[in-house]
């Protein structure tokens, strides 16, 4: 098991927050459901994440998750909201679906669940909007390559009365 930072409380003193997760091409998203979280500490490492905080009733919350695969800790983000702690975790291997969040397939904490409201089967999809993006990008490049002055505006109607 990975070394845990010394400033985070021990699991025996705490309860786990409900964690809803879903998978994307470049990221894994985990939402820890905590009412009015305070004293929030999130430690994202290459192979695990640790969450420690207090909830609205001053209960100590603690979650430790060993990831299915490696992540890029420096390109991951944490946002604290009134009812949740949102983590956006960058995968080390893009375009590889995670069949589960945790490395150990037999370990299924009662507080962890798939967020089916946000789940998307992206493996078999084409990149939505990629053709439109490429067309827009080409148009912008063409505009930058054209030399000359600004367009004449003499074809506009006279708006003065």
C-alpha positions in Angstrom: 0.0 0.0 0.0 1.2 3.5 -0.8 2.6 5.8 1.9 0.0 8.3 3.1 0.8 11.8 4.0 1.2 12.3 7.7 -1.2 15.3 8.0 -4.3 13.3 6.9 -6.3 11.5 9.6 -6.2 7.8 9.9 -9.1 5.8 8.4 -10.2 4.3 11.7 -11.2 7.7 12.9 -13.3 8.5 9.9 -16.1 7.5 7.6 -16.0 7.4 3.8 -17.9 9.9 1.6 -20.1 8.6 -1.1 -17.9 8.7 -4.3 -19.5 8.7 -7.7 -17.1 8.3 -10.6 -17.1 8.2 -14.4 -14.6 7.7 -17.2 -13.7 10.0 -20.2 -11.0 9.7 -22.9 -8.4 11.8 -21.0 -9.8 12.0 -17.5 -11.5 10.1 -14.7 -13.9 12.2 -12.7 -14.7 11.5 -9.1 -17.4 13.4 -7.1 -17.2 13.0 -3.4 -20.6 13.8 -2.0 -20.0 15.8 1.2 -22.4 18.5 2.6 -20.7 21.8 3.2 -17.1 20.3 3.3 -14.5 22.1 5.3 -10.8 21.6 6.0 -10.6 19.8 2.7 -7.3 18.1 1.8 -6.9 16.1 -1.4 -3.7 14.3 -2.1 -3.5 13.0 -5.7 -0.5 10.8 -6.5 0.4 8.7 -9.6 -1.3 5.6 -8.2 -3.9 6.8 -5.6 -6.0 9.6 -4.2 -6.7 10.5 -0.6 -9.5 12.8 0.5 -9.8 14.1 4.1 -12.3 16.7 5.3 -15.1 17.4 7.7 -18.8 17.5 6.8 -21.6 19.8 7.9 -22.0 17.9 11.2 -18.2 18.0 11.9 -17.8 14.3 11.1 -14.3 13.4 9.8 -14.5 12.1 6.2 -11.7 10.0 4.7 -11.4 8.2 1.3 -8.4 6.4 -0.1 -8.6 5.0 -3.6 -5.8 3.1 -5.4 -6.3 3.8 -9.1 -6.9 1.2 -11.8 -4.0 2.7 -13.7 -1.5 5.5 -13.4 -2.6 9.2 -13.5 -0.8 12.5 -14.0 -1.1 14.2 -10.7 0.1 17.6 -11.9 -2.6 17.9 -14.6 -5.4 17.0 -12.2 -7.8 19.4 -10.5 -9.9 19.7 -7.4 -13.0 22.0 -6.9 -14.9 22.2 -3.7 -18.6 23.0 -3.9 -21.4 23.3 -1.3 -22.4 19.6 -1.7 -19.5 17.9 -3.2 -15.8 17.8 -3.9 -15.2 17.4 -7.6 -11.9 15.8 -8.8 -10.8 15.8 -12.5 -7.9 13.3 -12.7 -5.8 13.1 -15.9 -5.1 9.6 -17.1 -1.5 8.7 -18.0 -2.8 6.6 -20.9 -5.4 8.5 -22.9 -8.1 6.7 -24.9 -8.0 3.7 -22.7 -11.2 2.9 -20.9 -11.1 2.1 -17.2 -13.4 -0.8 -16.4 -13.3 0.1 -12.7 -11.9 2.9 -10.6 -9.8 0.8 -8.3 -6.8 -1.4 -9.1 -8.1 -4.4 -7.0 -11.2 -5.9 -8.7 -12.3 -7.6 -5.6 -12.3 -4.5 -3.4 -15.7 -2.8 -3.7 -16.3 -0.2 -1.0 -19.9 0.4 -0.1 -19.3 4.2 -0.6 -18.1 3.9 -4.2 -20.5 3.8 -7.3 -20.5 4.5 -11.0 -22.1 7.8 -11.9 -24.5 6.5 -14.6 -26.0 10.0 -15.1 -22.6 11.1 -16.6 -21.3 7.8 -17.9 -20.7 7.8 -21.7 -19.6 4.9 -23.9 -17.0 6.9 -25.7 -14.9 4.0 -27.0 -17.2 3.3 -29.9 -18.1 7.0 -30.7 -16.5 9.2 -33.3 -15.2 12.5 -32.0 -18.2 14.6 -31.9 -17.8 18.0 -33.5 -14.2 17.2 -34.7 -15.1 17.8 -38.3 -16.7 21.2 -37.4 -13.6 22.1 -35.3 -11.2 21.3 -38.1 -13.4 23.4 -40.5 -13.4 26.3 -38.1 -9.6 26.0 -37.6 -9.0 26.0 -41.3 -11.2 29.1 -41.7 -9.3 30.9 -39.0 -6.0 30.0 -40.6 -7.2 31.2 -44.0 -8.2 34.5 -42.5 -4.7 34.9 -41.0 -3.0 34.1 -44.2 -4.9 36.6 -46.3 -3.0 39.9 -46.6 -4.8 43.2 -47.2 -6.8 45.8 -45.4 -10.0 45.5 -43.6 -13.1 44.9 -45.7 -14.9 47.9 -47.1 -18.2 48.6 -45.4 -19.7 50.7 -48.2 -22.3 48.0 -48.9 -24.0 48.5 -45.5 -27.3 50.4 -45.5 -27.2 54.0 -44.3 -28.6 53.8 -40.8 -28.8 57.5 -40.1 -32.1 59.2 -40.4 
